[in-house]
Amino acid sequence: MKQVKQRTFLVALLVLLLLTGTVIFCVKYAVSGREWAEFPANGHAYTEGRLSSGQILDRNGVLLYDAASGQYAEDGELRMATLHAVGDPDNNISTSAKAALDSHLIGYNFLTGTTTGGHRLYLTLDAELNRTAYEALAGRKGTVAVYNYQTGDILCMVSTPTFDPADPPEISDDDEGYEGVYLNRFLSSAFPPGSVFKLVTAAAAVDHIPDLWDRTFTCSGSVDIEGDRITCPYAHGQMDFRDALACSCNGVFAQLAVELGGDTLRSYAESAGLLSEHTVSGIPAASGSFEVSSGSQLGWSGVGQFNDLVNPCSLLTLMGTIAGDGTAAQPRLIARETSMSGISRTTDVDAESISTWSKSTCLLLRNMMRNNVTASYGQYRFGDLPVCAKSGTAEVGVGEAPHSWFCGFLDDPDTPLAFVVLVENGGSGVDAAGSVAAAVLQQAVTGE
Ligand SMILES: [Zn+2]
C-alpha cells in the first residue's frame, strides 16, 4: 500500500513537472516565437542563411524579388533602378527591404508560425517611375525621390551608383565608379545643401525681420563680412526679397544670416526637421548638421555652405510640409502586405504626420518657390506642371564640379507630390537636377 502511494506521488509529480514545462514553453513561445522564427537557422524561412520566403513587389504588383527562388525582376534596368529599395544578394545594403523589412517577408504568425511561405510585401514605389529617374540620372551619382505628402507614399526612390543584383560585380574598396554603392543616398547620406538651404534662412527671415518686405537689396557681385568675401556668380543689382530668392543671391542671404544670428538659423534648421533622424517604415535615415558660427562662416552657412549638411529624405519631408501648410505625412515605403494567397495581412495604418514651420511662413515660401520657377528657372522646363522649387549648386571642393540640387513640390491638391533630386558633381542646379525632376514629375502626373 505504501508503495502504491509512493508511485501515485511520483506520477503526480511528473504530471506537475510536465504541466509546468508546457506552461513555461507556451509563455516563452508567445514572447519569443517571432524571434525564433526569424532566426537564420529556421529552415522554413531561411536556406543556408539566405531568406527563402516572401516576395517584394511594387505598388502595382510588379514582382521585384522572390525570396524562394532568389530571383529579381525580369527586366535588368528595373533591377538596377530598384536595387537600393529591394536589396542585394548579400544584404550589404542594410536599409533595403530585403535586409531591413525581412520580418514582413517571413510573415510570422502566432498560430501558423512560418509554415505559410512568407508574405507578399508591396512597396509604395512605382518601379516604372524609378526606371525614369534612373535613366534621367544617366550614369551620374546621386538620388531622386518623389512622395505623396498627403499619404506618405514614396513613389520613387533611386540611388546611384547601382548594379545588377542578378549579376553582382566584383567591387574593390577604391573603385571610384562604385563609391558608396551600398549606401542608399536618399536615406543614409548627408550632403552640403548649397542654395536649397536658403529656404531655411528665408523662413527665419520672414518670421524675424519685420521690415523684410520693404527692403531693397543691392548686389555688386560680392559682399565683405568681417574681412572675408562672399561672392555671387555675377552682380544681381537691385532687388526685393522675393527676387533675392529667385536669383539666389549669396550676398543677400549671407547678410540676412549674420543679422539673424547662428542660434536662430540653427533653430530653424531644427524645426525644419533637417537635424533629426527620420524613419521610413521603421528604416532609420541619417540626420543633417548645422554648426553655429559667426561672421563670414555664419554668412556661408546661411547660403548652405560652411559645415552645413542635409539628408535628402529630411529635405523631401520639409518640401512636403511647405506644400501642406506646415504639416505633411511622414514618408513610408510599405504600401500593404498579404499572404502568398493574397489575403490581406495588414490593416491600413495612416502615416504619422510631421510638422515644421507655421502656416503663414509656409504660404509665403510656397509663393516664392512658385515665383522661382516662373521668374527665374523657366516654366517651359516643366510643361503645364505648377512646380514650386528651389535649386542649389553646392560647392564641394577645389577642382570638383559642384553638386546639383533641385527640390520642391507641385502646387496642385490633386497631385500632392513633393520631390528632391541630387546629382553629385552635376554642375548647375536647374540644368542638371532640374531636368531630372522635370522628367520624373511629368511621368508621375501623366503616366508618360
Ligand atoms: Zn548676388
Residues whose N, C-alpha, C, O or C-beta is under 5 A from the ligand:
A	BS01	ZN	C219 C232 Y234 H236 C249 N250 G251
